[in-house]
Amino acid sequence: MATAIYLEHYLDSIENLPCELQRNFTLMRDLDNRTEEKKGEIDKLAQEYIAKVKNLASEQRVEHLQKIQNAYSKCKEFSDDKVQLAMQTYEMVDKHIRRLDADLARFENELKEKLEVSGYESTEGRAVKKGESRGLKEKRASRGRAKKCSDEDSPKKKKIKNSPDLSDAFLPMQPSDVLDMPVDPNEPTYCLCHQVSYGEMIGCDNPDCPIEWFHFACVDLASKPKGKWFCPRCTQDKKKK
């Protein structure tokens, strides 16, 4: 999948996000206003109760206290609705952040695969060209021997410089580059880079390892190694012991 397609799909997914955020923030502001009005009503009812409590009958006292209790309940209901809206807004934004993280990791893997394939094809092409050049030299040498020509009559060979691999033209993408963004404080972080989990990861076989999980790129791994694997920190600690 090309970069433009990743970008197009992501932009399509967040097209309605500003409108949804604005709607939620408007509702939260409205709930704030209604809560403030209800708090003013509670203060007024409390002042009336304190001023008239000595002259009120027991039934009137209960009725007045019930009004205050109902106002408090309504105020709590508004607060709960606001908390739910805030959580919904957070999840809405976090969902798009997680999708962007996944797309970036997937794009990085695809780019690495393309660079590996291009590097293999480039090496194979140079080997074919080298074989053709060798065959051409042998033909020229046999033709020169048949004609008994001197070496001075043979054409001068031009030295061909090997072009660098395509993989050398690009700097490898590091996880810290693609995830250089604010991290959810509630989401656990891993690895030596202290980032969230994404892409391929490997666990350290030391049960007492303080980090436990590592990104492949951060520990210079392209594929899962066979047998037990220990992180650089645990390996260093073992050598010290």
trRosetta pair geometry for C-beta under 8 A, 3 or more apart (Angstrom, degrees):
i j d omega theta_ij theta_ji phi_ij phi_ji
1 5 5.0 -113 -175 80 91 132
1 6 6.1 107 130 -54 116 86
1 106 7.9 19 47 129 125 116
1 107 7.5 -85 82 -98 99 80
1 110 6.8 -107 43 -92 73 173
2 5 4.9 98 59 4 77 101
2 6 7.3 -138 100 -3 43 86
3 6 5.7 -54 -154 35 37 113
3 7 6.2 32 152 -16 69 108
3 107 6.8 75 -102 -149 72 134
4 7 5.7 -58 -148 40 32 111
4 8 6.0 34 154 -23 67 108
5 8 5.6 -51 -141 36 31 112
5 9 6.3 30 159 -17 64 106
6 9 6.2 -61 -151 38 25 107
6 10 6.3 19 156 -16 63 111
6 103 5.2 138 -158 -180 111 121
6 107 5.7 -6 -76 -76 164 129
7 10 5.9 -59 -146 38 29 108
7 11 6.2 27 158 -18 66 108
8 11 5.9 -57 -146 38 28 109
8 12 6.4 30 154 -20 63 106
9 12 5.7 -54 -150 34 31 113
9 13 6.5 30 153 -22 64 106
9 103 7.8 -178 82 -113 117 142
10 13 5.7 -54 -150 33 34 112
10 14 6.6 8 159 0 67 108
10 96 7.9 105 -161 -164 88 93
10 99 7.1 164 -118 121 91 112
10 100 6.3 74 -138 -96 135 83
10 103 6.3 -108 -69 22 121 173
11 14 6.4 -68 -144 48 30 94
11 15 6.7 62 151 -63 63 84
12 15 5.7 -22 -156 -24 34 118
13 96 6.6 163 122 -119 114 97
13 99 6.7 -86 122 113 164 161
14 17 4.3 -28 -162 -3 73 133
14 96 5.5 75 -86 -138 107 145
16 19 5.4 -58 -166 44 66 113
16 20 5.8 65 138 -24 87 107
17 20 5.7 -61 -145 40 32 110
17 21 6.1 31 160 -19 68 107
17 92 7.1 155 -136 154 89 110
17 93 7.6 98 -162 -96 123 67
17 96 6.5 1 -95 -49 146 157
18 21 5.8 -57 -146 38 30 110
18 22 6.2 30 157 -19 66 107
19 22 5.7 -55 -147 37 30 111
19 23 6.4 33 154 -21 64 105
20 23 5.7 -51 -148 33 31 113
20 24 6.5 29 154 -16 64 106
20 92 6.3 -147 122 -170 132 154
21 24 5.8 -57 -149 38 32 109
21 25 6.2 28 156 -16 67 109
21 89 6.4 89 -125 -144 73 105
21 92 7.2 -171 -77 102 80 140
21 93 7.5 57 -91 -65 119 104
22 25 5.8 -56 -143 40 30 109
22 26 6.3 34 155 -22 64 106
23 26 5.8 -56 -150 34 28 112
23 27 6.5 27 153 -17 63 106
24 27 5.7 -55 -149 37 32 110
24 28 6.3 32 153 -19 66 106
24 85 5.3 164 -161 -177 93 102
24 88 6.6 -156 -122 91 136 108
24 89 4.7 164 132 -79 157 111
24 92 7.8 -172 -25 17 157 152
25 28 5.5 -52 -145 37 34 112
25 29 6.3 36 154 -20 65 103
25 89 7.5 86 -57 -109 72 150
26 29 5.8 -53 -149 35 31 111
26 30 6.4 33 151 -19 64 105
27 30 5.6 -53 -149 36 33 113
27 31 6.4 34 152 -19 65 104
27 85 5.7 -155 97 -126 118 153
28 31 5.6 -51 -148 36 33 112
28 32 6.5 41 150 -24 63 101
28 82 5.4 94 -136 -140 81 89
28 85 5.2 -164 -73 104 95 141
28 86 6.7 86 -107 -63 137 81
29 32 5.5 -48 -152 30 35 117
29 33 6.7 35 151 -18 64 102
30 33 5.8 -52 -151 34 34 111
30 34 6.4 29 153 -15 66 106
31 34 5.7 -55 -144 40 34 109
31 35 6.2 38 154 -23 66 106
31 78 4.9 164 -166 -173 91 92
31 79 7.8 151 159 -79 119 28
31 81 5.7 -157 -118 91 143 111
31 82 4.5 -173 109 -71 148 101
31 85 7.4 173 1 15 149 146
32 35 5.7 -56 -149 34 28 112
32 36 6.5 28 154 -19 64 105
32 82 7.0 90 -59 -106 70 144
33 36 5.8 -54 -150 34 31 110
33 37 6.5 32 152 -18 64 104
34 37 5.6 -51 -149 35 34 113
34 38 6.3 34 152 -19 66 106
34 78 5.4 -158 96 -121 109 145
35 38 5.7 -56 -148 38 32 110
35 39 6.3 34 152 -21 66 104
35 75 5.6 91 -143 -146 79 78
35 78 4.5 -169 -74 108 92 142
35 79 6.4 88 -110 -61 138 77
35 82 7.7 -35 -37 -27 140 141
36 39 5.6 -51 -147 34 33 113
36 40 6.6 36 152 -19 63 102
37 40 5.8 -54 -155 34 32 112
37 41 6.5 34 148 -19 64 105
38 41 5.4 -50 -150 35 36 115
38 42 6.5 41 150 -23 66 101
38 71 5.7 171 -173 -171 92 87
38 74 5.5 -148 -135 100 145 109
38 75 4.5 -173 114 -80 135 90
38 78 6.8 168 14 4 147 145
39 42 5.5 -48 -148 32 35 114
39 43 6.6 37 152 -19 64 101
39 75 6.3 93 -65 -118 72 137
40 43 5.7 -51 -150 34 34 112
40 44 6.4 34 152 -19 65 106
41 44 5.7 -55 -150 36 32 112
41 45 6.3 30 154 -17 66 106
41 71 5.4 -148 104 -139 111 138
42 45 5.8 -56 -146 39 31 109
42 46 6.2 32 155 -21 65 108
42 68 6.1 88 -142 -146 79 78
42 71 4.6 178 -80 120 86 134
42 72 6.4 87 -111 -66 136 72
42 75 7.0 -25 -37 -37 138 144
43 46 5.8 -56 -147 36 29 112
43 47 6.4 28 156 -19 64 106
44 47 5.9 -55 -149 35 30 109
44 48 6.5 29 153 -17 64 107
45 48 5.7 -55 -148 38 32 112
45 49 6.3 33 154 -22 65 107
45 64 7.0 171 -176 -174 98 84
45 67 5.6 -149 -146 111 145 113
45 68 4.9 -175 116 -83 133 85
45 71 6.5 163 17 3 150 154
46 49 5.7 -54 -148 35 31 112
46 50 6.4 29 155 -18 65 105
46 68 6.2 89 -71 -117 75 132
47 50 5.9 -54 -146 36 31 109
47 51 6.3 26 156 -17 64 110
48 51 5.9 -61 -146 39 29 109
48 52 6.1 -8 167 10 66 116
48 64 7.3 -139 104 -152 104 126
49 52 6.6 -77 -138 52 22 88
49 53 5.7 48 163 -65 66 98
49 56 8.0 -38 -146 -7 65 156
49 61 7.7 92 -152 -138 101 68
49 64 5.0 150 -102 147 104 133
49 65 7.1 95 -130 -71 148 64
49 68 6.9 -34 -30 -44 150 136
50 53 6.1 -24 -133 -12 23 118
52 55 5.4 -71 -167 53 71 101
52 56 5.5 76 135 -41 93 106
52 64 7.9 -176 80 -94 116 164
53 56 5.7 -55 -140 25 31 115
53 61 6.5 65 -141 -111 78 106
56 60 4.1 -131 -168 94 100 120
56 61 4.9 131 115 -60 125 77
56 64 6.8 -43 -151 -4 164 140
57 60 4.7 92 52 9 75 105
57 61 7.1 -134 96 -8 38 87
58 61 5.6 -51 -149 32 32 114
58 62 6.5 32 154 -18 64 103
59 62 5.8 -53 -151 36 33 111
59 63 6.4 34 150 -20 65 107
60 63 5.5 -52 -145 37 33 114
60 64 6.2 33 155 -19 66 105
61 64 5.8 -57 -147 37 29 109
61 65 6.2 25 156 -15 65 109
62 65 5.8 -57 -145 41 29 109
62 66 6.2 35 153 -26 64 107
63 66 5.6 -54 -150 31 29 115
63 67 6.8 33 151 -22 62 100
64 67 5.8 -49 -157 27 35 113
64 68 6.9 32 148 -14 64 102
65 68 5.6 -52 -153 37 38 112
65 69 6.2 40 149 -21 68 105
66 69 5.5 -52 -145 37 34 114
66 70 6.3 37 154 -21 65 103
67 70 5.8 -52 -147 35 30 112
67 71 6.5 31 152 -19 63 105
68 71 5.7 -55 -150 35 32 112
68 72 6.5 33 151 -18 65 104
69 72 5.7 -53 -150 36 33 112
69 73 6.4 35 151 -21 65 105
70 73 5.5 -52 -148 35 33 114
70 74 6.4 33 153 -19 65 104
71 74 5.7 -52 -149 36 32 111
71 75 6.4 36 151 -21 63 105
72 75 5.5 -54 -149 35 32 115
72 76 6.4 32 153 -18 65 104
73 76 5.7 -54 -150 36 31 111
73 77 6.4 37 149 -24 64 104
74 77 5.4 -50 -150 32 34 116
74 78 6.7 36 152 -19 64 100
75 78 5.9 -51 -153 33 33 111
75 79 6.6 32 149 -18 64 106
76 79 5.5 -54 -149 36 36 114
76 80 6.3 38 153 -21 68 103
77 80 5.8 -51 -147 34 31 111
77 81 6.5 32 153 -19 63 104
78 81 5.7 -55 -151 35 32 112
78 82 6.5 32 151 -20 64 105
79 82 5.7 -54 -151 34 33 112
79 83 6.5 34 151 -20 65 103
80 83 5.7 -52 -150 34 34 111
80 84 6.5 35 152 -18 65 104
81 84 5.7 -54 -150 36 33 112
81 85 6.4 33 152 -18 65 105
82 85 5.6 -53 -149 37 33 112
82 86 6.3 35 152 -21 66 105
83 86 5.6 -53 -148 35 32 112
83 87 6.4 31 154 -17 65 105
84 87 5.8 -54 -147 37 31 109
84 88 6.2 33 153 -20 65 107
85 88 5.6 -53 -145 37 31 113
85 89 6.3 34 154 -21 65 105
86 89 5.7 -52 -148 35 30 112
86 90 6.4 32 153 -20 64 105
87 90 5.6 -52 -147 36 33 113
87 91 6.3 30 156 -16 66 106
88 91 5.9 -56 -147 39 29 109
88 92 6.3 37 152 -27 63 107
89 92 5.6 -53 -150 30 30 117
89 93 6.7 21 157 -11 64 104
90 93 6.2 -62 -153 40 29 102
90 94 5.9 25 155 -17 67 115
91 94 5.6 -57 -136 43 30 111
91 95 6.1 41 159 -31 65 102
92 95 6.1 -51 -154 23 23 113
92 96 7.4 14 152 -9 56 103
93 96 6.1 -61 -160 37 37 106
93 97 6.5 36 147 -20 70 106
94 97 5.4 -53 -147 36 38 114
94 98 6.3 38 155 -20 69 102
94 184 6.3 43 -123 -80 117 136
95 98 5.9 -53 -149 35 29 109
95 99 6.5 29 152 -18 62 106
96 99 5.6 -51 -147 36 35 113
96 100 6.4 37 153 -21 65 103
97 100 5.7 -54 -150 35 32 111
97 101 6.5 35 151 -20 65 103
97 181 7.5 -161 -149 120 109 142
97 184 7.7 142 96 -43 150 105
98 101 5.6 -50 -149 34 34 114
98 102 6.4 33 153 -18 65 105
99 102 5.7 -54 -149 37 33 110
99 103 6.3 32 153 -18 66 106
100 103 5.7 -53 -144 38 32 110
100 104 6.2 33 156 -20 65 106
101 104 5.9 -57 -149 36 28 110
101 105 6.4 24 156 -15 64 108
101 179 6.3 43 -127 -108 96 102
101 196 7.2 -28 -150 79 159 123
101 198 5.2 -115 161 -104 109 139
102 105 5.9 -57 -148 38 30 109
102 106 6.1 28 155 -18 66 109
102 198 6.9 -146 -88 -143 49 102
103 106 5.7 -56 -144 40 30 110
103 107 6.1 31 156 -20 66 108
104 107 5.7 -54 -144 37 28 111
104 108 6.4 33 154 -22 63 105
104 178 4.3 158 162 177 127 119
104 179 7.0 159 97 -66 148 71
104 198 7.9 6 76 168 97 149
105 108 5.6 -52 -149 33 31 114
105 109 6.6 31 153 -18 63 103
105 175 7.9 19 -104 -121 91 91
105 178 7.0 149 -70 117 54 147
105 198 4.6 -157 -64 158 146 108
105 199 3.9 -147 -163 -63 125 92
106 109 5.8 -54 -152 35 33 110
106 110 6.5 31 152 -17 65 106
107 110 5.7 -53 -147 38 33 111
107 111 6.3 35 154 -21 66 105
108 111 5.7 -54 -148 35 30 111
108 112 6.5 31 154 -19 64 104
108 173 5.1 -128 -131 88 106 138
108 175 7.9 88 174 -90 177 61
108 178 5.9 -84 -57 -46 132 161
108 199 7.2 -41 69 -93 125 137
109 112 5.7 -53 -149 35 32 111
109 113 6.5 32 153 -19 65 105
109 199 6.8 165 -52 -134 114 106
109 200 7.8 101 -95 -9 127 107
110 113 5.7 -54 -149 35 33 112
110 114 6.4 32 153 -18 66 105
111 114 5.8 -54 -148 36 32 110
111 115 6.4 32 153 -19 65 106
111 170 7.9 -132 167 150 114 160
111 173 6.8 59 82 4 142 134
112 115 5.7 -56 -148 37 32 111
112 116 6.3 33 154 -20 66 105
112 172 7.8 42 -102 -139 99 89
112 173 7.8 -112 -59 38 95 102
113 116 5.7 -54 -148 35 31 111
113 117 6.4 29 155 -16 65 106
114 117 5.8 -55 -147 38 32 109
114 118 6.1 31 155 -18 66 108
115 118 5.7 -54 -142 39 30 111
115 119 6.2 33 156 -21 64 107
115 166 6.3 -150 -141 108 70 99
115 167 4.5 100 173 -102 105 86
115 170 6.3 -105 -107 51 133 135
116 119 5.8 -55 -148 36 28 112
116 120 6.5 29 153 -20 63 105
116 167 7.1 55 -79 -83 39 132
117 120 5.7 -55 -150 35 32 111
117 121 6.4 28 154 -16 66 106
118 121 5.8 -54 -145 38 32 109
118 122 6.2 35 154 -23 65 107
118 165 7.7 125 116 -179 88 82
118 166 4.2 -45 131 56 130 145
118 167 6.8 158 81 -46 101 79
119 122 5.6 -53 -146 35 30 113
119 123 6.5 30 155 -18 64 104
119 165 4.7 32 -125 -169 90 125
119 166 6.0 -130 -69 49 65 85
119 167 4.3 -6 -69 -15 126 121
120 123 5.9 -56 -151 36 31 109
120 124 6.3 28 153 -17 65 108
121 124 5.6 -55 -145 40 32 111
121 125 6.1 36 154 -24 66 105
122 125 5.7 -52 -146 33 29 112
122 126 6.6 29 154 -18 62 103
122 163 7.6 -106 -161 86 119 101
122 165 5.3 152 85 -126 150 70
122 166 6.0 175 -40 -6 144 92
123 126 5.9 -55 -152 34 31 110
123 127 6.6 31 151 -20 64 105
123 165 7.3 0 -52 -101 86 111
124 127 5.7 -55 -153 33 34 112
124 128 6.6 33 151 -18 66 103
125 128 5.7 -53 -151 35 34 110
125 129 6.3 32 153 -16 67 106
126 129 5.7 -54 -145 39 33 110
126 130 6.2 38 153 -24 66 105
126 162 6.2 33 -129 -134 139 107
127 130 5.6 -52 -148 33 31 114
127 131 6.6 31 153 -19 63 103
128 131 5.8 -55 -152 35 32 110
128 132 6.4 31 152 -17 66 105
129 132 5.7 -54 -147 37 34 111
129 133 6.2 35 154 -21 67 106
130 133 5.7 -53 -147 36 30 112
130 134 6.4 32 153 -20 64 104
131 134 5.7 -53 -149 34 32 111
131 135 6.5 30 154 -17 65 104
132 135 5.8 -55 -150 37 33 110
132 136 6.3 33 152 -21 66 106
133 136 5.6 -54 -148 35 32 112
133 137 6.5 35 152 -21 64 103
133 160 8.0 -132 -95 23 153 136
134 137 5.7 -52 -151 33 33 112
134 138 6.6 32 152 -19 65 103
135 138 5.7 -53 -150 35 34 110
135 139 6.5 35 152 -20 66 103
136 139 5.7 -52 -150 34 33 111
136 140 6.4 31 153 -18 65 106
137 140 5.8 -57 -149 38 31 109
137 141 6.2 32 153 -22 66 106
137 157 7.8 9 -102 -97 109 132
138 141 5.6 -53 -146 35 32 111
138 142 6.4 29 157 -16 66 105
139 142 6.0 -57 -148 38 30 106
139 143 6.2 28 154 -18 65 109
140 143 5.7 -56 -146 39 31 111
140 144 6.2 33 153 -23 65 106
140 154 6.7 99 157 -147 118 113
140 155 7.9 -85 -154 37 146 96
141 144 5.7 -55 -149 35 30 111
141 145 6.5 28 154 -19 65 103
142 145 5.7 -52 -147 35 33 109
142 146 6.5 35 153 -22 65 103
143 146 5.7 -52 -150 32 33 112
143 147 6.5 14 157 -2 65 109
144 147 6.1 -66 -146 49 30 97
144 148 8.0 127 160 -57 57 5
144 149 4.7 -89 -153 54 80 104
144 151 7.9 60 174 -94 149 49
144 153 7.6 159 -135 81 107 104
144 154 5.8 -16 -98 -82 144 113
145 148 7.0 26 -171 -77 35 46
149 153 4.4 -97 178 69 115 137
149 154 6.7 130 114 -56 123 78
150 153 5.3 102 60 1 73 98
150 154 7.9 -128 104 -12 48 85
151 154 5.6 -45 -158 18 47 116
164 168 4.5 -92 167 70 116 136
164 169 6.4 134 103 -54 118 84
165 168 4.7 101 63 -3 83 99
165 169 7.6 -143 101 -9 52 83
166 169 5.6 -50 -159 24 43 116
166 170 7.3 18 154 -2 68 103
167 170 6.6 -69 -156 44 36 95
172 217 7.7 178 154 -149 120 117
173 177 5.7 -120 -163 66 75 133
173 178 6.1 50 168 -40 118 112
173 217 8.0 -55 97 -138 65 159
174 177 4.8 101 61 -5 79 101
174 178 7.6 -170 90 1 45 83
174 217 6.2 171 -138 142 55 133
174 218 7.9 83 -162 -83 91 67
175 178 6.1 -64 -148 44 37 99
175 179 5.8 -4 166 15 74 116
175 191 7.9 3 82 114 154 166
175 193 6.1 163 85 52 115 170
175 195 6.1 -157 137 46 118 161
175 198 7.2 155 -147 70 116 113
175 199 7.1 -123 -104 23 116 142
175 215 5.1 3 -37 140 162 168
175 217 5.3 155 -26 65 100 129
175 218 6.2 -48 26 -51 130 97
176 179 6.5 -73 -130 58 25 86
176 180 6.2 56 161 -70 63 89
176 193 5.3 -142 -70 -153 102 133
176 195 6.9 -153 -94 -51 65 136
177 180 6.2 -27 -150 -22 24 115
179 183 8.0 42 163 -79 107 102
179 195 5.3 83 102 -152 146 138
179 196 7.3 -150 -169 39 145 87
179 198 6.8 167 -75 25 140 151
183 187 6.3 -117 171 64 92 113
183 189 6.7 43 156 -79 159 114
183 195 7.0 -161 -87 -143 142 59
183 196 5.7 171 -143 -33 117 107
184 187 4.0 73 76 -2 109 111
184 196 7.4 50 37 -77 91 141
187 196 5.2 1 132 -111 127 123
188 196 7.3 111 84 -125 47 73
188 197 7.8 25 86 -18 89 102
189 194 4.8 35 146 -175 140 60
189 195 5.9 173 -149 101 100 5
189 196 5.8 -71 -105 -75 66 48
190 194 7.8 169 69 -124 19 28
190 195 7.1 -40 56 72 65 55
190 196 7.4 60 17 -157 86 21
190 197 5.7 47 15 -73 132 80
190 201 7.0 31 109 -145 151 143
190 211 6.4 103 -164 179 67 86
190 212 6.9 -80 -137 72 106 86
190 213 4.2 -30 -162 79 144 100
190 214 6.9 -143 147 -80 105 33
190 215 7.6 130 99 -34 106 79
191 194 6.9 -127 78 -39 75 24
191 195 6.1 -17 55 41 124 81
191 201 7.5 -111 -64 -132 111 109
191 211 6.5 104 -85 177 10 126
191 213 6.6 -54 -53 108 72 68
191 214 4.6 109 -113 -130 81 55
191 215 5.0 4 -101 0 153 86
191 218 5.1 89 -173 56 125 165
191 219 8.0 -129 -143 -31 97 99
192 211 7.1 -3 -64 -135 55 164
192 214 6.8 28 -9 -128 84 104
192 218 5.3 175 44 167 101 127
192 219 7.5 127 2 -67 122 82
192 231 8.0 165 -50 -174 103 123
192 232 7.5 7 -66 44 141 119
192 233 7.8 164 -90 -33 105 114
193 215 6.9 -20 23 22 125 128
193 218 5.3 -122 -19 -107 111 138
195 198 7.3 -53 131 17 116 108
195 215 7.3 5 62 -30 118 136
197 201 6.0 -55 -146 -36 94 154
197 213 6.7 -7 -101 123 107 146
198 215 7.4 5 65 -106 72 118
199 215 6.2 55 73 -143 117 100
199 216 6.9 -102 130 21 117 104
199 217 7.7 14 106 -4 156 107
200 215 7.5 98 82 -155 57 61
200 216 4.7 22 91 -24 104 128
200 224 7.9 -120 177 -56 126 90
201 213 5.0 25 163 -179 131 105
201 214 6.3 156 -159 76 82 34
201 215 5.7 -50 -102 -94 80 44
201 216 7.0 -126 -96 -31 29 73
202 213 7.3 157 78 -151 31 62
202 214 5.7 -28 62 63 80 89
202 216 6.5 90 -12 -84 106 69
202 219 7.1 -94 52 53 122 141
202 221 6.4 7 -6 63 145 167
202 224 6.2 160 -101 -118 115 81
202 225 7.9 53 -144 20 154 86
202 229 6.1 -28 159 91 130 150
203 212 5.9 -22 -144 170 88 73
203 213 5.4 -34 -96 -95 71 70
203 214 7.8 154 -96 16 24 76
204 209 4.0 96 87 -66 137 172
204 211 6.9 78 0 74 136 89
204 212 6.0 -131 34 -140 97 27
204 213 7.7 -129 0 -68 80 25
204 214 6.9 72 -45 -10 92 113
204 229 6.9 -106 -123 106 46 78
204 230 5.8 54 -156 -142 92 46
204 231 4.2 -49 -93 -19 127 102
204 234 5.8 130 -172 1 136 145
205 228 4.2 -69 23 -159 173 97
205 229 5.9 125 -12 56 108 48
205 230 5.9 -74 46 -75 90 70
206 209 4.2 109 80 -48 101 97
206 230 5.6 66 -31 -129 105 98
206 231 7.3 -90 21 22 118 91
206 234 4.3 -162 -10 -141 154 153
209 212 5.3 144 95 -76 109 47
209 230 7.9 -171 -80 -149 128 75
209 231 6.1 104 -142 18 136 125
209 233 7.5 118 -144 79 92 111
209 234 5.4 -53 -100 -61 100 131
210 233 7.9 -62 40 111 97 150
211 214 6.8 54 126 -67 126 87
211 231 6.5 24 63 -23 123 179
211 233 7.1 103 7 34 126 143
214 218 5.7 -128 -177 76 92 116
214 219 4.9 48 143 -23 139 130
214 231 5.8 146 -37 -110 144 113
215 218 4.4 83 65 3 95 109
215 219 7.3 156 79 4 52 85
216 219 6.8 -88 -159 50 26 86
216 221 4.3 -104 -155 79 77 95
216 222 6.9 98 170 -100 124 15
216 223 7.9 35 -142 -62 134 15
217 220 7.6 31 -169 -79 34 30
217 221 7.7 -97 -59 51 22 65
219 231 6.6 -97 -109 -135 140 75
219 232 6.6 -164 -130 -22 96 102
221 224 7.4 50 168 -91 132 31
221 225 6.9 -96 -132 -30 120 95
225 229 5.1 121 60 -82 119 121
230 234 4.5 -114 -178 91 104 118
230 235 4.9 136 107 -63 114 82
230 238 7.1 25 144 -13 163 139
231 234 5.0 85 55 15 80 101
231 235 6.8 -143 93 -8 37 91
232 235 5.6 -58 -143 38 29 114
232 236 6.3 30 158 -20 65 106
233 236 5.9 -56 -152 34 29 110
233 237 6.5 28 151 -18 63 106
234 237 5.5 -51 -147 36 36 113
234 238 6.4 40 153 -23 66 101
235 238 5.8 -51 -152 31 31 113
235 239 6.7 32 151 -19 63 103
236 239 5.7 -53 -152 33 34 112
236 240 6.7 37 150 -21 65 103
237 240 5.7 -53 -153 32 35 114
237 241 6.7 33 152 -18 66 103
238 241 5.8 -56 -152 35 34 109
